[in-house]
Amino acid sequence: MKPYLLSLGAGLLVGVLYSLMGVRSPAPPAIALLGLLGMLLGEQAVPIAKRLLTKAPVSAYLQSSDCAGRVLGPHVDAKTPEDQA
């Protein structure tokens, strides 16, 4: 949770600085977020393609911390109390 709060705080600080300087954000928020999502998904395209070519299991990779953890964040690996029971 801490990295998300730090990221939000950094974004707020940059937004305040932009406002004080009288400039606009370099990209509309939706476009910027879609670009970041594309970067995250594109980063996983090569490992998935390699697994497809070698006929290695892709679904296990998608659920692993190597893929899901990088795209969705480290909290994906965290065990919930229900998982531990």
C-alpha positions as CSV (number, residue, x, y, z in Angstrom):
1,M,0.0,0.0,0.0
2,K,2.9,2.3,0.8
3,P,4.2,2.5,-2.9
4,Y,0.7,3.5,-4.0
5,L,0.4,6.3,-1.5
6,L,3.9,7.5,-2.4
7,S,2.9,7.5,-6.1
8,L,-0.3,9.4,-5.4
9,G,1.7,11.9,-3.3
10,A,4.3,12.4,-6.0
11,G,1.5,12.9,-8.6
12,L,-0.2,15.4,-6.4
13,L,3.0,17.3,-5.8
14,V,3.7,17.4,-9.6
15,G,0.1,18.6,-10.2
16,V,0.5,21.4,-7.7
17,L,3.9,22.4,-9.3
18,Y,2.3,22.4,-12.8
19,S,-0.6,24.6,-11.5
20,L,1.8,27.0,-9.8
21,M,3.9,27.3,-13.0
22,G,0.7,27.7,-15.1
23,V,1.4,24.7,-17.4
24,R,-0.8,21.8,-18.4
25,S,0.0,18.1,-18.1
26,P,1.9,16.9,-21.2
27,A,-0.7,14.3,-22.0
28,P,-4.4,13.9,-21.3
29,P,-4.7,11.5,-18.3
30,A,-6.6,8.8,-20.2
31,I,-4.0,8.7,-22.9
32,A,-1.1,8.6,-20.5
33,L,-2.7,5.8,-18.5
34,L,-3.4,3.7,-21.6
35,G,0.2,4.3,-22.7
36,L,1.4,3.0,-19.3
37,L,-0.8,0.0,-19.6
38,G,0.5,-0.8,-23.0
39,M,4.1,-0.6,-21.7
40,L,3.2,-3.1,-18.9
41,L,1.5,-5.5,-21.3
42,G,4.2,-5.1,-24.0
43,E,6.9,-5.9,-21.5
44,Q,5.3,-9.3,-21.0
45,A,4.8,-10.0,-24.7
46,V,8.3,-11.4,-25.3
47,P,8.3,-13.9,-22.4
48,I,4.8,-15.1,-23.4
49,A,5.9,-15.5,-27.1
50,K,9.0,-17.5,-26.0
51,R,6.8,-19.8,-23.9
52,L,4.4,-20.3,-26.9
53,L,7.3,-21.1,-29.2
54,T,8.8,-23.6,-26.7
55,K,5.4,-25.0,-25.9
56,A,5.9,-24.2,-22.2
57,P,2.8,-23.6,-20.1
58,V,1.7,-20.0,-20.6
59,S,-1.2,-20.0,-18.0
60,A,1.2,-20.8,-15.2
61,Y,3.5,-17.9,-16.2
62,L,0.5,-15.5,-16.4
63,Q,-0.4,-16.3,-12.8
64,S,3.2,-16.2,-11.5
65,S,4.7,-13.3,-9.8
66,D,7.0,-12.8,-12.8
67,C,4.0,-11.7,-14.9
68,A,1.0,-10.9,-12.7
69,G,3.2,-9.3,-10.0
70,R,4.8,-7.0,-12.5
71,V,1.5,-6.0,-14.2
72,L,-0.8,-5.8,-11.2
73,G,1.7,-5.0,-8.4
74,P,3.4,-6.9,-5.6
75,H,0.1,-7.3,-3.7
76,V,-0.9,-10.1,-6.1
77,D,1.4,-12.5,-4.2
78,A,0.1,-11.6,-0.8
79,K,-1.8,-14.3,0.9
80,T,-5.2,-13.4,2.3
81,P,-6.4,-14.9,5.6
82,E,-8.8,-17.1,3.6
83,D,-5.9,-18.5,1.5
84,Q,-4.0,-19.6,4.7
85,A,-6.9,-21.6,6.1
